[in-house]
Amino acid sequence: MPKNVLVSGAAGFVGSNFVNYALANTDWNLIAMYGSTYADAPWRLPNDSRVKVISWDLKLPLPTELTGPVDIVVNIASESHVDRSISDPVPFINNNMRLMLTMLEYARVAKPELFLQFSTDEVVGPVIPGQLHKEWAPVIPSNPYAASKAAQEAMAVAYWRTYKLPLVITRCMNIVGEAQNREKFLPMAVSKLVSGQPVGVHAKQHEDGTWESGSRCWTPVDWVSEAVIKLAQRDPYMHQSGAVDKPDMFNIVGEPLSNADLVDKIAAILGVESKITYSDYHSTRPGHDLHYGLDGSKLKQLGITSSVDFDEFLEKIVRSYL
């Protein structure tokens, strides 16, 4: 019998891509829930009999009668733009904390067989080049956005231990794909390169005057959706009474590239000159981390690997912004 899957944040970039991907690759019935933030774009959601679309402010309690029976919750809803969290942290953090509490309290009543919490590499902060964070690395957030996601994780783990929430946490990094908000790095880079403008890249300047570009793992949104669907087919580890244990957590890792190298790749796809302006990564954006890195070996050990070719995917999404 098909699962009933509730997706919060369904009209955002990641959520809408997940709904469309799941519709095409599973037999699930999807409950696509979205709010009224600047990032919500309900036009992204498909008009299909297997998709029930609900508009709801997740800062308010969510009644189970509104959704009907739910087997799986995929909790993607969150404001995610770091600059917005830095410039105005109070409403940003209030939003992410309130919606998390709403979803956890909803799950406490609805009793799904899985609650998948969508989190980020930023909760563990930066890495030294050549090093990677494994699952359950120490949580050391650098900015208000990262702190709000770390708090969401902590709340979810508390409900896992106290209320037997069937929890899985995923951490992803710099997700890219079509229809992403233009404030994000990749569509912004496309726009600037097409118009002949330089792309601003955060970096560290060495004593000899050379610049060290920031680096990330750039993760195709289709691979994120693919991994989440495969993880949803596994029974989550449940807290054992009296044990010092942890719920399941998995890093979903993309293509490691410096920000400058990504700009070069985009320019090559567009057939234009790559223009970059470097600026100090911290003075121009307090709470910014130069290098991020997650270790994706745990998923590989389970046989969960991406079917997405990064270069082909990158060319597709770059051209989608033209």
N, C-alpha and C positions, 0 to 999 in steps of 0.2 A: 504494500500500500504506500503511495507517495507520502513523503514527509511534508509537514507544514512548517515552513521556515520563515521566521520573522527577521527582517533586516532593518535595523535602525540606521538612520543617516542615509536612507536609500536614494535620495535625490542629490546627494553629493557626488563628487567625482568617483571615489572608490566604491561607494555604495551602489550607484547606478550601474557601473561596470560589472559589479558582482551580480546584481539582479539579472542583467542581460546575459551574462556568461552562464549563470546557473539555469536560466530558462532554456538556453540552447544545449546544455550539457548534462542536465539531470531531468528527472521526472517530478521534481519538487513543486509543491504549491507555495508561492512566495507572497508574503505579506510585506509590502514595501512601505515603510513608515518614514516620513520626513517632517521637518519643522519649517521654520520661516526665517532662517538666517540668510545672509547674503550669498552663501555657498549653495543653497538649495535651489535646484533647477528641475522641477517635476517633469518638464518636457523630455528629460533624458529617460524617463521610465517607459517601458513598453506597454502598449494597449493589448493585453492578452488575458484570456479567461483564467489563466493560472496565476495571474498577478493581481492581488488585492492592494490597492493604493490607499493609504491612510495618512491624512495630515494631522499631526498632533504635536503640541508643545511638550517636549519631554522634561521640562522643568515642573510639569504638573504630574500627579499620579496617573499611571496608565492602567485603566481597568481591563481585566482579562476578557470581559464581555466584548470589548471593542475588537479584539483580534481573533477571538475564537480559539480553539485548541491549537497549541504550538508545540512542535517536537524539538526544534532547534532555534536558538536565538543567536544571530550573528550581530554583535553590538559594535557597529562602526561609527555611530554618531559621536562627533566631537568637533569643536572648532580646532583648526590645525595650523593656522598661519603664525609662525614664530614672531614676525614683526608686529602683528596685531597684539599678541600676548605681551610683548615688551612695552608697546606704547600705551596700552590700556588693560592692565592685568586683572583688575577686580572683576569686571563683567565676564571676561574671558574664563577665568578660573571658576567663578560662580556657575557659569553655564555648564562647563565640563563636569563639575562635581555634582550639580543637581541632576543632570540627565543620567549620570552613572547610578546615583542612588535610586532614581526612578526605575531604571532597567533592572537593578538588582532586586528591588522590592517587587516588581512585576514578576520576576522569575521565581521569587520565593512562593508566590501564589500559583503561578502557572505551571511550575514544576516541569520544565523541559528536560529532555534527556541529555541536552548539551547546551552550554552557554559559552560561546566563543567570544572572548574579549580581544578586540583589535587594538594592538598597542604599537609602540614605536621604539626604534633603536635609541632615540634621544633620551630615554629615561636613564640610560647607563652612561651618558656623556661621551666625551671624545676618546679616541685611541691614539697610541703612538704608532706611526707608520710601520707596517709589518706585523702588527698585533691585531687580534680580532676578539670581540666579546662573545663568549659562549652564553647560553641560556643561564639565567640566574646570576649573571655577573652583578657586582655591587651596584646599587641604584644611586647615581650621583648626577641628577639633572642640572643643566646649565642655565635654563631660562624658564619663565613661567609656563609656557606650553608644555615643556618636558616635565615640569613638576606636576602639572595637572594630570598628565597621563600616568606618571608614577603613582600618584594618589589613586587614580582609577584602578590600577593593578592591585594596590594594597587593599582597597575596598573589596574587590572581587575575591582575593585570596581569603579575606576575613569571612566572607559569606560561604566560600568553599569549605572552610574549616568549621564554622559555627552552624551553618544551615544546610550543609551537604549539597551545595551548589555544584553541579557537574561541569566543572570549569576547564577550559583550555585557553591559554593566552598565546597569541602570536605577536611577534615583533617584526616589523618591516622597516624598510629604509628607502626614502626618496622614490616613491612610486610615480611612474610616468605612464601616460596613455592619452587617448583622444579626449577632447572636451574637458581638459583640465582648466582650472581657473587661470586667467591670464597673468595673475600675480605670481604664479609659480615659475621656477627657474627655466624649465625647458620651453614652454610657449613664449615666455618673455624673451629668451635668447633667439628664438625663431623670428619674432617680430623685429627685434633690433637688427639682426643680421640682414634681413630682407630689405630694411630701410637704410642699410649702410652705416648703422651706428655701432659703436663698440659695445660689447657685453661686459658688464661689471662682474668681476670675479673676486671673491674674498680670498685673501692669501696672506702669507707671512713673508716679510722682507728680511733677507739676511744681511749681514754686515757688508757683504760685497755688492749689495744692490740688487741681487737676483731675487725673484719672487718664487715662493713655494705655494702652488695652488692648493686650495682645499680639495678633499677627495671624499667620495661617497660610494655606496653601491646603488646603482640606478636600476630600479626593479620594475619590470613590465607589469601593468595592472592585471593582464591576463594570467600571468604566472601566480600572482597573489590569489586570484579567484580559484585557479586550479588547485593550489595547495590547500586552501581553506576547504574546498569541497572534499578533497581526499582525507583531510584530518577529521572532517565531520563524519566519516564512515568508521572511525575508530571509537571504541568505548573509552571515555576519559578516566584517568586515574582518580579515584575518590579517596578522601582523607580517611586514614585508618586511626581509630580511636586510640589516643595515647601516644601515637607515633610522632616523631619530629620529621614531618614530610612536607612535600610541596606538590602543587598541581602540575599538570602538563604545561610545558612552555616550549614553543618552537620558533626559531628564527627563520624568516622567509627572505632569502638573500638574492640580490640581483647581480648586475655587472659592475665590478669595481673599476672606477674611472675617476681621474681628477676632474674637477669642474672645467678646467681649461681644455682637457682632452675631449670632454663632451662637446664643448663649443666648437672645437675643430671638426669633430664628426658631423655636427649639424651643418656647419659651413660647407663641408664637402658634399653633403647631400643636396644642399641648396645651390651648389656651384658658385659660391661667393667667397670673397676673402674673409678669413677668420680675424676678427678684430676684438681684442680683449683689453679692458682697463682693470688693472689690479688695485685693490685697496686693502688696508689692514683689516684683518678679519674680526678683531675685537673692538677697536676704536670706532669703526663704522657700524657695528652691530653688537652691542653688549650682549653677552650670553651666547655668542656664536661659537661653535666648535669647528676647528680646522679640519680634522679628520674623523670620520665615523667608520666603523667596521663591525660587522656581525659575522660570526662563524656559522655557516649553514650546513655543517657536517651531520648534525643530528637528523635532519630530514632525509638526507642522502642515505644514511644508515637504515632508514625505514623503507627505502626504495622510492621515496617521493622526490622526483626530479622534474625540472621544468621542461615542457615541450616547446617553449617559445625561444626562437632564435633572436637574440638581442638586436643584432644589426638590422635584420629584416624588420623587426618590430619598430626600431627607432626610425627607419626610413618611412615606414607607414605613418607613424604619428607626426613626424615633422611635416610631411606633405599634407596631413589633415589640417594643419594650422595655416596653410596658404590660402 
